[in-house]
Amino acid sequence: MSLHRVPLGEDLPTGGLRRLVVAGRAVCVVRTDDGRLFAIDDQCSHEEESLSEGQLLGCEIECPWHFGRFDVTTGKAAALPAMEPIRTYPVSADGDDLLVDVPEE
């Protein structure tokens, strides 16, 4: 893994999702209702749809295509048709930037 600084730009609101490209990898950054930040792969393991176009329901992100869900804290599939987990990445805020720990492509 390798730490990457990426600009978040405007503030990400609670319950918000944003797609960022970090080290050539599409990542979905999530801010839960309690303000915690998470970074996950921005691709559903079921049909490879963009999760950043979905919806956050508590600590689960729902895919906009077939409504499979994933726990953003662990990456585990939480609702069918999703069965395979997605990758999660350590993330933290540093001013207006994010520090995301992802492997180099």
N, C-alpha and C positions, 0 to 999 in steps of 0.2 A: 504494500500500500504506500501511497505517497500523498502528502498534504498539498492541497491546491487552494489558492486564494481566488475566489470568484466574486465579482461585484453583484450584490443583490439588487442594487439600484433602489427603486422606491421600496418603502417598507412592505413586508409581506404581512398581511393582516392575519389575525387568528382565524383558523379554519381555511386558510389560503393554501393554494398549490401553485408551484411555478416550475416550469421546465427550464433547466440549465444544461449546458454542455460543459462537462468537466473532463479534461484530459481525453477528449474525443468520445466520451460516453454520455448518453442522454440520462440525466438524473432528474427526478422529481423531488423538489424541496417542499416540505410540508411544515406548517406551523399549526399545531393542535390548539384547541380551544383554551388550554391552560398555558399556552405560550411556548411550549417546548418545540424545538426544531428537529426534524428528521430528514434524512436523504435516502431515497430508494431508487432502484432502477425505474426508469420511466417507460417500462414496457411490461404489459400484462403477460404472465407466463402461459396464459390460455390461448389467446389469439394475437398476441404481440401488438395490442393497441396502446396508445399513449395514456398512461394513468394520470398525467397532469391535466388531462381534459375531463377527468372524472370528478368525483365528489368525495369530500372527507366527511365521514360519519363517526364522530368520536375519534378513536385511534385507528379506524379502518378506512382505507381508501377503496372506493368502488369504481371498477372499470366502467367506462361509459358504453361499452359495446354489449357485453353479455351480463354485466352486473356482478361479476365475480368480485370478491373482496379480499384485501390483504391487510394484515396488521402492520402498521407503519413502524412499530417499535421493534418487531422481530423479523418481518418479511414473510411470515407464515401465511399460507392461504387460509382464509377465514370463511369463505362462502363459495359454493359451487356456482359456475363450473370450474373455477380456479382450483387446482389441486397442487400444483408445484409452487414452492415459495419463490420470492423475488429477493434479490440481493439488497442489503441495507449498507449504509456507509456512515461512519462517524462524521458529525457535522457540529460546528459551533459558530456563533456570531462573533465578529471582530469589527466593531464600528458598523460601517455600511457594507462590509464584506462578509462573506462566509468562508470558513475553512472547512473543506470537504476532503476526506481521506479516501481516495479511490486509486485502484491500480493503474499504472500507465498502460495505454493501448499498445 
